[in-house]
Amino acid sequence: ELIVSLVEYICFNKGEGAILVFMSGLAEITRLYEELTDEYSALARDGSIKIYPLHSTLSTAEQKQIFDPPPKGYRKVVV
């Protein structure tokens, strides 16, 4: 998928910073989140990326996590 390729490109070729991906609905958010977590499982193991879904069915505590700054050396992706 184009979005997965774009996120991968940014993660490997650009400097620090978060990535915010807007999707049109819960199904699209869930699908992309699953693709990104599968695609970046190796990065998740070495601790370089944090991927967060964001939609209204998440608890308040889960939604608030996206506002926490990632630890140094991490990149945050919010879908």
N, C-alpha and C positions, 0 to 999 in steps of 0.2 A: 504494500500500500504506500501511496505517495507520502502520507503524513509520517509513517514510520521511518521512511527513508530520510525525510527532512529532519526529524528529531535526531536520527542517528548522525546525519551530517553536522548538525549544530553541536552535538555532544563531542564529536571527534575533531572538529575543525575550528571551533570558535572558542573564545575566552569564557571566563566565568559568567554566570548569570542564570536566571531561571527561565523556563520555557512555559508559556501559557498557551494551551491549545483549546480553542472553542469548538464544541461539537453541538449538534442540533437537538439531541435528546438523550435520554438515559440509555437506550439500547446502543447508540453510537458511542457514548462515553464508555460504557462497559466493554464493548468490543475493542475499542482502541486501547483501553487500559490493559486488557488481557493480551493484546498483541505486543504492546510495549513491554510488559513484564516478562513475556516469553522471549521477546527479542533481546532484552537486556539482562537476561538471567546471569550471564557471566559478569556484567558490570555490577549487578546487585551483590554478587558474592564478594567482589573486591571493595565494595562500599563506595562507589563513585557516583551513584545516581539514586534519587528517591523519586518515585512516581506516585502521584496522588490523584485519585478520581475526585471530582467535586460535582455533586448533584443534591437535590433537595431531600432525597430519601436517606442520606447519611445522617448520623447523629450529630448534634452540635459539637461534641468533642472531636469527632472525625473531621468535621468541616473546619474547625479551628486549627487543626494540624497544618493546613496549608499556609498559615500566616507565620508559623515558626521558621526562623531562618535555618537553612540547612547547616550542618557542621562544615568547617573549613574543608575544602577539597571535594565537596558534594555538589552535584547539580540537581536542582529541583525541577520536576516536570509536573505541571498541573493540567489535568484533562477535564 
